[in-house]
């Protein structure tokens, strides 16, 4: 079976600067959810930018469904179902929630399809259904993050890459975002998440990937990473609660 996404010994960086990613190889299977963790500067966000076409590989290959896509623009990758949700919660501040969400399907001519997708998004985010006539710029940070995620879902992506969705959010609001990501992982959408809150990110997905200094150090089932004392000590920090103490 062909993987949805494959990186083969890829190197990437910014401008004339040094490599940020060093010979990274990954296989992302369709229908599974993944979380990339690691310290600041590990190359996590750089990897997402490489996959979505913002950066080009200096070496190696990026493949989507067996097709080499390393030279494609972000819009060309979006047409292939690769959707990137950056850290910044960017909404159209003077437009309503409904209008913001509809912008995600701007290239879809069939109004019935747009309405079907909108219905699914509003079902996933009930608070946005309540706020659909509200001006997006007046929403809270958490609600704006939901709009950003919902607008990406309007593209009907195969691969949804989400960069630091809980950044700057209150813990209770972040809980709602992680719950949504967990539910996305139960759909046919493949999720590739980058999250600084490593424990919460791993708890929301099937598979974990550890990056450090631009290299893949480890990958495996998310639950196994959470239970590995070596990984906890090196990458998850003192805030991680052990499984035994939770029980």
C-alpha positions in Angstrom: 0.0 0.0 0.0 1.4 3.4 -1.0 1.9 5.8 1.9 0.0 9.1 1.9 3.2 11.0 2.6 6.9 10.0 2.5 10.0 11.9 3.2 13.2 10.3 2.1 16.5 11.6 3.5 15.4 15.2 3.2 17.4 18.3 4.0 15.9 21.7 4.2 16.6 25.2 5.6 15.9 28.9 5.0 17.5 31.1 2.4 21.3 30.8 2.4 21.3 29.6 6.0 22.4 26.2 7.3 20.3 23.1 7.1 17.6 22.9 9.7 16.5 19.3 8.8 19.2 16.7 8.3 18.4 13.5 6.3 14.9 13.1 7.8 12.9 10.1 6.5 9.3 9.6 7.5 6.3 7.5 6.4 2.8 8.9 7.1 0.0 6.4 6.5 -3.5 7.4 5.5 -6.1 7.6 8.2 -3.6 7.7 11.2 -2.8 10.7 13.4 0.7 11.8 14.3 2.4 14.2 16.6 5.9 15.6 16.2 7.6 16.6 19.5 11.0 17.9 20.4 12.8 20.9 22.0 12.7 24.4 20.5 14.7 24.6 17.3 14.4 20.9 16.6 12.9 21.6 13.1 9.3 20.6 13.8 7.7 23.6 12.1 10.3 23.5 9.3 9.2 20.0 8.5 5.6 21.1 8.1 6.6 24.0 5.9 8.7 21.6 3.7 5.7 19.3 3.2 3.3 22.1 2.3 5.6 23.6 -0.2 6.7 26.8 1.6 10.2 25.3 1.6 11.8 23.2 -1.1 14.0 20.2 -0.2 17.7 20.8 -0.6 18.2 17.1 -0.8 16.0 14.1 -0.7 12.4 13.6 -1.8 8.9 14.5 -0.6 6.3 12.2 -2.0 2.5 12.4 -1.7 0.7 9.2 -2.8 3.9 8.2 -4.6 4.2 11.4 -6.5 7.3 13.6 -6.1 6.0 17.0 -4.9 9.2 18.7 -3.7 9.0 21.4 -6.3 5.3 22.2 -6.0 3.8 25.5 -4.7 1.5 25.4 -1.6 -1.6 26.0 -3.8 -0.6 23.0 -5.9 -0.2 20.8 -2.8 -3.5 22.1 -1.4 -5.2 20.9 -4.6 -3.7 17.5 -3.8 -5.3 17.5 -0.3 -2.3 18.7 1.7 -3.5 21.4 4.1 -1.3 23.4 6.5 -2.6 25.3 9.5 0.2 27.6 10.7 0.7 28.8 14.3 -0.8 32.2 13.7 -4.6 32.2 14.2 -5.4 34.2 11.0 -9.1 35.1 10.5 -10.7 37.7 8.4 -11.5 40.0 11.3 -14.3 42.0 9.6 -16.1 39.0 8.2 -18.6 36.7 10.0 -17.7 33.3 11.3 -19.8 31.7 8.5 -18.0 33.9 5.9 -14.6 32.9 7.2 -15.4 29.3 7.1 -16.9 29.5 3.6 -13.6 31.1 2.4 -12.0 27.7 2.9 -14.1 26.4 0.0 -13.7 29.4 -2.2 -12.6 27.2 -5.2 -15.7 24.9 -4.9 -18.5 25.9 -7.3 -21.1 23.5 -6.1 -23.1 25.3 -3.4 -24.5 22.0 -2.1 -21.0 20.7 -1.4 -20.1 23.8 0.4 -23.1 23.6 2.6 -22.5 19.9 3.4 -18.9 20.7 4.4 -20.1 23.7 6.5 -22.6 21.5 8.2 -19.9 19.0 9.2 -17.6 21.8 10.5 -20.4 23.4 12.6 -21.2 19.9 14.0 -17.6 19.5 15.0 -17.5 23.0 16.5 -20.9 23.7 18.1 -19.7 27.0 19.5 -19.1 28.3 16.0 -22.6 27.3 15.0 -23.8 29.6 17.8 -21.4 32.3 16.7 -21.8 31.9 12.9 -23.2 35.5 12.4 -20.6 37.1 14.8 -17.8 39.1 13.4 -14.7 36.9 13.6 -12.4 39.6 15.0 -14.5 39.8 18.2 -14.0 36.1 19.0 -11.8 34.8 21.8 -8.4 33.3 20.9 -9.7 29.8 21.3 -12.7 30.5 19.1 -10.5 32.0 16.4 -8.4 28.9 16.5 -11.5 26.8 15.9 -12.4 29.1 12.9 -8.9 28.5 11.6 -9.2 24.7 11.9 -12.7 24.8 10.6 -11.7 26.8 7.5 -9.0 24.2 6.8 -11.6 21.4 7.0 -13.7 23.2 4.4 -10.9 22.3 1.9 -11.8 18.6 2.6 -8.1 17.7 3.1 -6.5 14.3 3.0 -3.6 15.4 5.1 -4.1 18.2 7.7 -0.9 19.6 9.3 -1.5 21.7 12.4 1.3 23.7 13.9 1.2 24.5 17.7 -2.6 24.8 18.0 -2.6 25.3 21.7 0.0 28.1 21.7 -1.1 31.0 23.9 -4.4 29.4 24.9 -5.8 28.9 28.4 -5.6 25.3 29.5 -9.4 24.8 29.4 -9.5 26.2 25.9 -6.6 24.1 24.8 -8.5 21.0 26.1 -11.2 21.8 23.6 -8.7 22.0 20.8 -7.0 18.7 21.7 -10.4 17.1 21.9 -11.2 18.3 18.4 -7.8 17.0 17.1 -8.6 13.6 18.8 -11.9 13.5 17.0 -10.2 14.4 13.7 -8.0 11.4 14.2 -11.1 9.2 14.2 -12.1 10.4 10.7 -10.6 9.6 7.4 -8.4 12.7 7.6 -4.7 12.1 8.3 -3.4 14.5 11.0 0.2 15.6 11.4 0.4 17.7 14.5 3.3 19.8 15.9 2.8 20.6 19.6 5.0 22.0 22.3 2.8 20.5 24.9 4.2 17.1 24.2 2.1 15.1 26.6 -1.2 16.6 25.4 -0.2 16.3 21.8 0.7 12.6 22.1 -2.4 11.9 24.1 -4.4 13.1 21.1 -2.8 10.9 18.3 -1.9 7.4 17.3 1.8 7.8 16.6 4.6 10.0 18.0 7.8 11.3 16.2 10.7 12.8 18.1 12.9 15.4 16.4 16.0 16.9 17.9 18.5 19.2 16.2 16.8 18.5 12.8 17.1 14.8 13.0 14.6 12.1 13.7 15.6 10.5 17.0 12.7 8.1 17.6 9.2 7.2 16.5 6.6 4.8 17.7 3.1 4.4 19.1 2.2 7.5 21.1 1.2 5.6 24.2 4.6 3.9 24.2 6.4 7.2 24.0 4.5 8.5 26.9 5.3 5.4 28.9 9.0 5.4 28.1 10.9 6.9 31.0 13.9 7.9 28.8 11.7 9.8 26.4 9.8 11.4 29.2 13.1 12.6 30.9 14.6 13.9 27.7 11.7 15.4 25.8 8.5 15.5 27.8 9.8 17.4 30.9 8.9 17.2 34.6 5.3 18.2 34.0 4.5 14.7 32.6 2.3 12.7 34.9 3.1 9.0 35.1 0.5 6.5 34.2 0.7 4.9 37.6 0.0 8.1 39.4 -2.9 8.8 37.1 -4.4 5.5 38.0 
